């Protein structure tokens, strides 16, 4: 089949990452347009990747009948505007995470996407990564027993390079970045029933968003997730402050009635280990991880191939607009619980 003609709207860092992978997939995708409302930005990236056309007005992209799929790579505050306009223009849509800056905008996208006959794929790369997918498969296999408790504690990082991540008015890191993790645990365990959380601002400087959190999520499945993360380190950037195990974040484990998964291993290496309680001396199985995030180099290629399969072969998108709504609702519940000091209950997340 012919390559899918696409346009990328939003020419920041993540656009450059996607273009690097798309350059290897010219038989699947033909990049026809780049668009960014900052003068010169789309042109600069287009020249780098040899894309023929660029513009500052995304309506020009939507008016091009040759374009089959639009990639929404703008900041989250205008995901809803661009994604809805693309769907109404009868384009397939790939949208970077999070779905939108708040659940109200997310619902607007869900309504239009689910009424449309076009493909809508949301880009949470952990769903397409071998290590994260393997962790989910091992837990769901029942080898630990069910339910389980998943405890995930992240290093003290500076946070994203993007100033918007540290701006409470634009959602802050809980919505912008942490929904990676919230989508993953919902993908693994299903709908949440209760969220109890505390967040704080510890970072010095002009940042306004809370940067440090502890959250407990109870799921309808009976499973539980305990999540703690901090971006309190001064400055910006992803490099963590590590003590003892340079380059590796502190820990996660998954505890069940029959055994436990632990990361990293006893030597501080990037290895996931499975221990059983009846023979705890050595792991009964282990898996080497590429990196601490659980997002491998295979994430974007797998994501891109899946989008092609959805559009050309009718595959069902593994991450849809409603999944994005659930992740943002959980992020908002964390902030609400922190403000009130009380748990937030869900009958069910739609």
RARA-V762258 format. One record per pair of residues at least 12 apart in sequence whose C-alpha atoms are under 10 Angstrom apart, sorted by the first residue. I is the first residue (numbers start at 1). J is the second residue. If there is no record, write none. Layout:
BEGIN
{{I	J} {I	J}}
END
This chain:
BEGIN
{{1	27} {1	28} {1	312} {1	313} {2	27} {2	28} {2	29} {2	30} {2	312} {3	25} {3	26} {3	27} {3	28} {3	29} {3	30} {3	31} {3	308} {3	312} {4	26} {4	27} {4	28} {4	29} {4	30} {4	31} {4	32} {4	66} {4	67} {4	68} {4	69} {4	308} {4	311} {4	312} {5	28} {5	29} {5	30} {5	31} {5	32} {5	33} {5	66} {5	67} {5	68} {5	69} {5	70} {6	29} {6	30} {6	31} {6	32} {6	33} {6	34} {6	61} {6	66} {6	67} {6	68} {6	69} {6	70} {6	71} {6	91} {6	92} {6	93} {6	94} {7	29} {7	30} {7	31} {7	32} {7	33} {7	34} {7	35} {7	51} {7	53} {7	54} {7	58} {7	61} {7	62} {7	64} {7	67} {7	68} {7	69} {7	70} {7	71} {7	72} {7	93} {8	31} {8	32} {8	33} {8	34} {8	35} {8	36} {8	42} {8	54} {8	58} {8	61} {8	69} {8	70} {8	71} {8	72} {8	73} {8	74} {8	94} {9	33} {9	34} {9	35} {9	36} {9	37} {9	42} {9	54} {9	55} {9	56} {9	57} {9	58} {9	61} {9	70} {9	71} {9	72} {9	73} {9	74} {9	82} {9	83} {9	95} {10	34} {10	35} {10	36} {10	37} {10	38} {10	41} {10	42} {10	56} {10	58} {10	71} {10	72} {10	73} {10	74} {10	75} {11	34} {11	35} {11	36} {11	37} {11	38} {11	41} {11	42} {11	43} {11	44} {11	45} {11	46} {11	72} {11	73} {11	74} {12	36} {12	41} {12	42} {12	45} {12	73} {12	74} {12	75} {13	73} {14	73} {14	74} {14	96} {15	34} {15	45} {15	71} {15	72} {15	73} {15	74} {15	96} {16	45} {16	46} {16	48} {16	49} {17	300} {18	71} {18	73} {18	300} {18	301} {18	304} {19	31} {19	45} {19	46} {19	48} {19	49} {19	51} {20	49} {20	300} {21	300} {21	301} {21	304} {22	49} {22	300} {22	301} {22	304} {23	49} {23	50} {24	301} {25	301} {25	304} {25	305} {28	304} {28	305} {28	307} {28	308} {28	309} {28	312} {29	69} {29	304} {29	305} {29	308} {30	51} {30	67} {31	46} {31	49} {31	50} {31	51} {31	52} {31	53} {31	67} {31	69} {32	46} {32	50} {32	51} {32	52} {32	53} {32	54} {32	61} {32	64} {32	66} {32	67} {33	46} {33	51} {33	52} {33	53} {33	54} {33	55} {33	58} {33	60} {33	61} {33	64} {33	67} {33	70} {34	46} {34	51} {34	52} {34	53} {34	54} {34	55} {34	56} {34	58} {34	61} {34	71} {35	53} {35	54} {35	55} {35	56} {35	57} {35	58} {35	59} {35	60} {35	61} {35	72} {35	73} {35	74} {36	54} {36	55} {36	56} {36	57} {36	58} {36	73} {36	74} {37	55} {37	56} {37	57} {37	58} {37	74} {38	55} {38	56} {38	57} {39	55} {39	56} {40	54} {40	55} {40	56} {41	54} {41	55} {41	56} {42	54} {42	55} {42	56} {43	55} {43	56} {58	70} {58	82} {58	85} {58	86} {59	82} {59	85} {59	86} {59	89} {61	86} {61	89} {62	82} {62	85} {62	86} {62	87} {62	88} {62	89} {62	90} {62	91} {63	86} {63	89} {64	89} {65	89} {65	90} {65	91} {66	91} {67	90} {67	91} {67	92} {68	86} {68	89} {68	90} {68	91} {68	92} {68	93} {68	118} {68	311} {69	86} {69	87} {69	90} {69	91} {69	92} {69	93} {69	94} {69	118} {69	119} {69	120} {69	307} {69	311} {70	82} {70	83} {70	86} {70	87} {70	90} {70	91} {70	92} {70	93} {70	94} {70	95} {70	120} {71	83} {71	86} {71	91} {71	92} {71	93} {71	94} {71	95} {71	96} {71	120} {71	121} {71	122} {71	123} {72	86} {72	93} {72	94} {72	95} {72	96} {72	97} {72	99} {72	122} {72	123} {73	94} {73	95} {73	96} {73	97} {73	123} {74	95} {74	96} {74	97} {75	96} {75	97} {75	98} {75	100} {75	101} {75	164} {75	170} {75	176} {76	95} {76	96} {76	97} {76	98} {76	99} {76	100} {76	101} {76	102} {76	105} {76	164} {76	170} {76	171} {76	175} {76	176} {77	98} {77	99} {77	100} {77	101} {77	102} {77	105} {77	170} {77	171} {77	176} {78	99} {78	100} {78	101} {78	105} {79	95} {79	96} {79	97} {79	98} {79	99} {79	100} {79	101} {79	105} {79	106} {79	109} {80	95} {80	99} {80	100} {80	101} {80	102} {80	104} {80	105} {80	106} {80	107} {80	108} {80	109} {80	110} {81	100} {81	105} {81	108} {81	109} {82	95} {82	109} {83	95} {83	99} {83	100} {83	109} {83	112} {83	113} {83	120} {84	108} {84	109} {84	110} {84	111} {84	112} {84	113} {85	109} {85	112} {86	118} {87	109} {87	112} {87	113} {87	115} {87	116} {87	117} {87	118} {87	119} {87	120} {88	112} {88	113} {88	116} {88	118} {90	116} {90	117} {90	118} {90	119} {91	116} {91	117} {91	118} {91	119} {91	120} {92	113} {92	116} {92	117} {92	118} {92	119} {92	120} {92	121} {92	307} {92	310} {92	311} {93	113} {93	118} {93	119} {93	120} {93	121} {93	122} {93	307} {93	311} {94	119} {94	120} {94	121} {94	122} {94	123} {94	303} {94	304} {94	307} {94	320} {95	120} {95	121} {95	122} {95	123} {95	124} {95	320} {95	321} {95	324} {96	121} {96	122} {96	123} {96	124} {96	125} {96	324} {97	122} {97	123} {97	124} {97	125} {97	175} {97	176} {97	177} {97	179} {97	180} {97	183} {97	324} {97	327} {97	328} {98	122} {98	123} {98	124} {98	175} {98	176} {98	177} {98	178} {98	179} {98	180} {98	183} {98	321} {98	324} {98	325} {98	327} {98	328} {99	122} {99	123} {99	124} {99	175} {99	176} {99	179} {99	320} {99	321} {99	322} {99	323} {99	324} {99	325} {99	326} {99	327} {99	328} {100	171} {100	175} {100	176} {100	321} {100	324} {100	325} {100	328} {101	169} {101	170} {101	171} {101	172} {101	175} {101	176} {101	328} {102	170} {102	171} {102	175} {102	176} {102	325} {102	328} {102	329} {102	331} {102	332} {103	324} {103	325} {103	326} {103	327} {103	328} {103	329} {103	330} {103	331} {103	332} {104	325} {104	328} {104	329} {105	325} {106	321} {106	322} {106	323} {106	324} {106	325} {106	326} {106	327} {106	328} {106	329} {107	321} {107	322} {107	324} {107	325} {107	326} {108	321} {108	325} {109	321} {109	322} {109	324} {109	325} {110	320} {110	321} {110	322} {110	323} {110	324} {110	325} {111	321} {111	322} {112	321} {113	320} {113	321} {113	322} {114	320} {114	321} {114	322} {118	310} {118	311} {119	307} {119	310} {119	311} {119	314} {119	315} {119	316} {119	317} {119	320} {120	307} {120	310} {120	311} {120	316} {120	317} {120	318} {120	319} {120	320} {120	321} {121	303} {121	306} {121	307} {121	310} {121	316} {121	317} {121	318} {121	319} {121	320} {121	321} {121	323} {121	324} {122	303} {122	307} {122	317} {122	318} {122	319} {122	320} {122	321} {122	322} {122	323} {122	324} {123	180} {123	299} {123	300} {123	303} {123	304} {123	307} {123	318} {123	319} {123	320} {123	324} {124	179} {124	180} {124	181} {124	183} {124	184} {124	295} {124	299} {124	300} {124	303} {124	318} {124	319} {124	320} {124	323} {124	324} {125	180} {125	184} {125	294} {125	295} {125	296} {125	297} {125	298} {125	299} {125	300} {125	301} {125	302} {125	303} {125	319} {126	180} {126	181} {126	183} {126	184} {126	187} {126	293} {126	294} {126	295} {126	296} {126	298} {126	299} {126	300} {126	303} {127	180} {127	183} {127	184} {127	187} {127	188} {127	294} {127	295} {127	299} {127	302} {127	303} {127	318} {127	319} {128	294} {128	295} {128	296} {128	297} {128	298} {128	299} {128	300} {128	301} {128	302} {128	303} {128	304} {128	306} {128	318} {128	319} {129	290} {129	293} {129	294} {129	295} {129	296} {129	297} {129	298} {129	299} {129	300} {129	301} {129	302} {129	303} {130	289} {130	290} {130	294} {130	295} {130	296} {130	297} {130	298} {130	299} {130	302} {131	272} {131	287} {131	288} {131	289} {131	290} {131	291} {131	292} {131	293} {131	294} {131	295} {131	296} {131	298} {131	299} {132	184} {132	188} {132	289} {132	292} {132	293} {132	294} {132	295} {132	296} {132	299} {133	184} {133	187} {133	188} {133	294} {133	295} {134	287} {134	294} {135	188} {135	254} {135	261} {135	272} {135	287} {135	294} {136	184} {136	185} {136	187} {136	188} {136	189} {137	188} {138	261} {138	274} {139	188} {139	189} {139	254} {139	255} {139	256} {139	260} {139	261} {140	188} {140	189} {142	256} {142	257} {142	258} {143	256} {143	257} {143	258} {143	259} {143	260} {143	274} {143	276} {144	254} {144	255} {144	256} {144	257} {144	258} {144	259} {144	260} {144	261} {144	274} {144	275} {144	276} {144	277} {145	255} {145	256} {145	257} {145	258} {145	259} {145	260} {146	221} {146	222} {146	223} {146	255} {146	256} {146	257} {146	258} {147	189} {147	219} {147	221} {147	222} {147	223} {147	224} {147	255} {147	256} {147	257} {148	189} {148	221} {148	222} {148	223} {148	224} {148	225} {148	254} {148	255} {148	256} {148	257} {148	258} {148	259} {148	260} {149	217} {149	218} {149	222} {149	223} {149	224} {149	225} {149	226} {149	253} {149	254} {149	255} {149	256} {149	257} {149	260} {150	185} {150	216} {150	217} {150	223} {150	224} {150	225} {150	226} {150	227} {150	252} {150	253} {150	254} {150	255} {150	256} {150	260} {150	261} {151	216} {151	224} {151	225} {151	226} {151	227} {151	228} {151	251} {151	252} {151	253} {151	254} {151	255} {151	262} {152	181} {152	214} {152	225} {152	226} {152	227} {152	228} {152	229} {152	249} {152	250} {152	251} {152	252} {152	253} {152	254} {152	263} {153	214} {153	226} {153	227} {153	228} {153	229} {153	230} {153	249} {153	250} {153	251} {153	252} {153	253} {154	227} {154	228} {154	229} {154	230} {154	231} {154	240} {154	248} {154	249} {154	250} {154	251} {154	252} {154	292} {154	293} {155	228} {155	229} {155	230} {155	231} {155	232} {155	233} {155	238} {155	239} {155	240} {155	241} {155	242} {155	243} {155	247} {155	248} {155	249} {155	250} {155	251} {156	211} {156	212} {156	229} {156	230} {156	231} {156	232} {156	233} {156	234} {156	238} {156	239} {156	240} {156	241} {156	242} {156	249} {156	250} {157	211} {157	212} {157	229} {157	230} {157	231} {157	232} {157	233} {157	234} {157	235} {157	236} {157	237} {157	238} {157	239} {157	240} {157	241} {157	242} {157	249} {158	203} {158	211} {158	230} {158	231} {158	232} {158	233} {158	234} {158	235} {158	236} {158	237} {158	238} {158	239} {158	240} {158	241} {159	173} {159	177} {159	211} {159	230} {159	231} {159	232} {159	233} {159	234} {159	235} {159	236} {159	237} {159	238} {159	239} {159	240} {160	173} {160	176} {160	177} {160	231} {160	235} {160	236} {160	237} {160	238} {160	239} {161	235} {161	236} {161	237} {161	238} {162	236} {162	237} {163	206} {163	207} {163	236} {164	176} {164	207} {164	208} {164	209} {165	177} {165	207} {165	208} {165	209} {165	211} {165	236} {166	203} {166	206} {166	207} {166	208} {166	209} {166	210} {166	211} {166	231} {166	236} {167	206} {167	207} {167	208} {167	209} {167	210} {168	207} {168	208} {168	209} {168	210} {168	211} {169	208} {169	209} {170	209} {171	209} {171	210} {171	331} {171	332} {172	207} {172	208} {172	209} {172	210} {172	211} {173	209} {173	210} {173	211} {173	212} {173	231} {173	331} {174	199} {174	209} {174	210} {174	211} {174	212} {174	213} {174	229} {174	328} {174	330} {174	331} {174	332} {174	334} {174	335} {175	327} {175	328} {175	329} {175	330} {175	331} {175	332} {175	334} {175	335} {176	328} {176	331} {177	331} {178	229} {178	327} {178	328} {178	331} {179	324} {179	326} {179	327} {179	328} {179	329} {179	330} {179	331} {180	293} {180	324} {180	327} {181	227} {181	293} {181	327} {182	217} {182	225} {182	227} {182	324} {182	326} {182	327} {182	328} {182	329} {182	330} {182	331} {183	319} {183	323} {183	324} {183	325} {183	326} {183	327} {183	328} {183	330} {183	331} {184	327} {185	217} {185	219} {185	223} {185	224} {185	225} {185	327} {186	217} {186	219} {186	225} {186	323} {186	326} {186	327} {186	330} {187	318} {187	319} {187	323} {187	327} {188	223} {189	218} {189	219} {189	220} {189	221} {189	222} {189	223} {189	224} {189	225} {190	219} {190	220} {190	221} {190	222} {190	223} {190	349} {191	218} {191	219} {191	220} {191	221} {191	326} {191	330} {191	346} {191	347} {191	348} {191	349} {191	350} {192	217} {192	218} {192	219} {192	220} {192	221} {192	222} {192	223} {192	224} {192	225} {192	326} {192	330} {192	345} {192	346} {192	347} {192	348} {192	349} {193	217} {193	218} {193	219} {193	220} {193	221} {193	222} {193	224} {193	344} {193	345} {193	346} {193	347} {193	348} {193	349} {194	216} {194	217} {194	218} {194	219} {194	220} {194	224} {194	330} {194	333} {194	334} {194	343} {194	344} {194	345} {194	346} {194	347} {194	348} {195	215} {195	216} {195	217} {195	218} {195	219} {195	224} {195	225} {195	330} {195	331} {195	333} {195	334} {195	335} {195	336} {195	337} {195	338} {195	342} {195	343} {195	344} {195	345} {195	346} {196	214} {196	215} {196	216} {196	217} {196	218} {196	226} {196	333} {196	334} {196	335} {196	336} {196	337} {196	338} {196	340} {196	341} {196	342} {196	343} {196	344} {196	345} {197	213} {197	214} {197	215} {197	216} {197	217} {197	226} {197	227} {197	228} {197	333} {197	334} {197	335} {197	336} {197	337} {197	338} {197	339} {197	340} {197	341} {197	342} {197	343} {197	344} {198	210} {198	212} {198	213} {198	214} {198	215} {198	216} {198	228} {198	334} {198	335} {198	336} {198	337} {198	338} {198	339} {198	340} {198	341} {198	342} {199	211} {199	212} {199	213} {199	214} {199	215} {199	228} {199	229} {199	230} {199	334} {199	335} {199	336} {199	337} {199	338} {199	339} {200	212} {200	213} {200	214} {200	230} {200	232} {200	338} {201	213} {201	230} {201	231} {201	232} {202	230} {202	231} {202	232} {202	233} {202	234} {203	230} {203	231} {203	232} {203	233} {203	234} {203	235} {204	232} {204	233} {204	234} {204	235} {205	234} {205	235} {206	235} {207	234} {207	235} {210	230} {210	231} {210	232} {210	335} {211	229} {211	230} {211	231} {211	232} {211	233} {212	228} {212	229} {212	230} {212	231} {212	232} {213	227} {213	228} {213	229} {213	230} {213	231} {213	334} {213	335} {213	338} {214	226} {214	227} {214	228} {214	229} {214	230} {214	334} {214	338} {215	227} {215	228} {215	229} {215	331} {215	333} {215	334} {215	335} {215	337} {215	338} {216	228} {216	334} {216	343} {217	330} {217	333} {217	334} {217	343} {217	344} {217	345} {218	345} {219	346} {219	348} {220	346} {220	347} {220	348} {223	256} {224	254} {224	255} {225	254} {226	252} {227	252} {244	268} {245	264} {245	267} {245	268} {245	269} {246	268} {247	268} {247	269} {247	270} {247	291} {247	292} {248	263} {248	264} {248	268} {248	269} {248	270} {248	291} {248	292} {248	293} {249	263} {249	264} {249	268} {249	270} {249	291} {249	292} {249	293} {250	263} {250	264} {250	268} {250	292} {251	263} {251	264} {251	265} {251	268} {251	292} {252	264} {252	272} {252	292} {253	272} {253	273} {253	274} {254	274} {255	275} {256	276} {256	277} {257	276} {257	277} {258	275} {258	276} {258	277} {258	278} {259	274} {259	275} {259	276} {259	277} {259	278} {259	279} {259	280} {260	273} {260	274} {260	275} {260	276} {260	277} {260	280} {260	283} {261	273} {261	274} {261	275} {261	276} {261	283} {261	285} {261	286} {262	274} {262	275} {262	283} {262	286} {263	286} {263	287} {263	288} {263	289} {263	292} {264	288} {264	289} {264	292} {265	283} {265	286} {265	287} {265	288} {269	288} {269	289} {270	287} {270	288} {270	289} {270	290} {270	291} {270	292} {271	286} {271	287} {271	288} {271	289} {271	290} {271	291} {271	292} {272	285} {272	286} {272	287} {272	288} {272	289} {273	285} {273	286} {273	287} {273	288} {274	286} {274	287} {303	317} {303	318} {306	318} {322	349} {322	350} {323	349} {323	350} {325	349} {325	350} {326	348} {326	349} {326	350} {327	349} {329	349} {329	350} {330	344} {330	346} {330	349} {332	344} {333	345} {333	346}}
END
